[in-house]
Amino acid sequence: MVSIEKKVKVREMRDAETVLSIIRERGKKGLPLERVYRHLFNPELYILAYSRIYSNEGAMTKGVTSETADGMSLAKIHTIIEALRYERYEWKPARRTYILKKNGKKRPLGIPTWSDKLVQEVLRLILEAYFEPRFSPQSHGFRPERGCHTALSEIQHEWTGVRWFLEGDIAQYFDTMDHGILVEILSETIHDGRFIQLISKLLKAGYLEEWHWNATLSGCPQGGVISPILSNLYLNKFDNWVETVLIPQYTKGEKRKLNSSWQQTCNQLYKLRKQGQRDQVKEVVKRQRSLPSRDPRDPNYRRLRYVRYADDTLFGFIGPKEEAEEIKRQIKEWLQANLKLELSEEKTLITNATQQSARFLGYEIINQQGDNQITRGKRAVNGRVGLRVPRDLIEKKCVAYMQQGKIIHRAEKMEESDFAIIYQYQQVYRGIVQYYLLAYDVSKLGYLHWVMRISLMKTLAAKYKVSMKAIIAKYQSSVQTLEGKTLRCLATTLEREGKTPLVARFGGISLKRQPAAILNDHPPFPAYGSTELVKRFRATTCELCGSREYTEVHHIRKLADLENKGGRETPRWKRRMAAMRRKTLVVCRTCHHEIHAGKYDKSIGTNR
């Protein structure tokens, strides 16, 4: 049971948002952060951290111990705080696992224990509050209200006239970050030895692979809650150098000088119009439209643009190729000398923006010209950056629904309900469309829609052993878009007693380009204390028996786990969670033990 003394301390602590707002103000003003370690004794920060990570898929994934979010309690928070207060907290090594990359290689991921995730999230909250106002506006990865779309929108709207793209990729960035340099960067503005030492110990905690401990002499393990903010902090030094040294070095002239050929056509047009020679005017106007009004090779005009997402960078340069090569050399040397990082020669390319496309964040990026196939005759697009759906993307996405050039059904989905099948197809399709809505040729995804629609109908037809014509008759529907258009789709409903039916649709999404960014890495969280779980967690009352003795939170991975399987009677705790439609239940330790033992309804639970 949590002691009265500890409860009083909780009430005396500052609100988490107040603490973070004070830290944020120091970051905005460029003031150093001092005595920050003492904030790790504030339980409010851990409750806030818990409210932000409990719903993550990894919350119920075990690290090197069996500890997960299940069983979370105020007592656990106080145990962590006591260990930190006396500097006895020990980071456990992460469990190493691997995920496949697009090129067939494997990316290592480190899975920390639940307590380590919680402490990492508290550290991340503090670091983000302090450094977020100081980060470069050209950095878009793993930042609040920023993401792939904000980076791409900046390129699309700000990079007019770019002649060369320089695609930069740091080789094995997360594995080669130098711990000494990272600690030095932190120490420049955070003047608290205990706080720095805690992060330093985290970096050196190592990892377990096949139950063998391995040291982490460098790098920041992907998979850790704190890894994104540390990686951004490390490369922020590079951002600052680019903005203060490299860009000023290659910025020259206010405007390009007028193109002499274009000026000659202007003079010629004036004379022809004065003479009333309309036929010749049309010919000269046509020739004039093929010429830029400003000299694209003006030796007194230079511009360098820059954007970064995580370890992927893209530069846009207005100037000769020789200088673009020099920029690449300077970047490579600076990264080696100052951050001990290497550019990937395979992925660091210099591309002619008017003739070829660069690849960045899954899009093809090109400097549009009026003689392009799609923009032919539209002089207004000259020099403007265009975003395209990559040619090979649609083919790759269609692979899962085709075999030997023919569209097939998905046999592995036939055991699922109609609602689930249609919903899953739509989730995949919607995710692809929403990501590529910035592309001017997003309508190309219509082919993917056609392939997936046929595959979906074949799957449903195979399930019921009927014709596709029968499936169309049963599921054909329509939906109205925000633009007022009516689009065809396949739809089904899931009836719910006393509630509005759920509707699953495939299709019905407009393939019209949207010029504004619509996706970011993580939208703002709700105000602290307003989440339902926080209120229930603070109440310290068992939601099954009403006891206030040592409450903790019972977690499940997904709501589907509450379904009754095997025909047995559904336990009351499951019925309670299903009625609440929540993956959490605040219970006392006794009830929690009985739930895990499978004895809740057989013993104490039914009598309470």
Secondary structure, 3 states (H helix, E strand, C coil): CCCHHHHHHHHHCCCHHHHHHHHHHHHHHCCCEECCHHHHHCHHHHHHHHHHHCCCHHHHCCCCCCCCCCCECHHHHHHHHHHHHCCCCCCCCEEEEEEECCCCCEEEEEECCHHHHHHHHHHHHHHHHHHHHHCCCCECCCCECCCHHHHHHHHHHHCCCCCEEEEEEECCHHHHCCHHHHHHHHHHHEECHHHHHHHHHHHCCCEEECCEEECCCCCCCCCCCCHHHHHHHHHHHHHHHHHHHHHHHCCECCCCCECHHHHHHHHHHHHHHHHCCHHHHHHHHHHHHCCCCECCCCCCCEEEEEEEECCEEEEEEECCHHHHHHHHHHHHHHHHHHHCCCECCCCCEEEECCCCCEEECCEEEEECCCCCCCCCCCHHHCCCEEEECCHHHHHHHHHHHEECCEECCCHHHCCCCHHHHHHHHHHHHHHHHHHCCCCCCHHHHHHHHHHHHHHHHHHHHHHHCCCHHHHHHHHEEEEECCCCCEEEEEEEEEEECCEEEEEEEEECCCCCCCCCCCCCCECCCCCCCCCHHHHHHHHCCCCCCCCCCCEEEEECCCHHHHCCCCCCCCCHHHHHHHHHCCCEEEEEHHHHHHHHHCCCCCCCHHHC
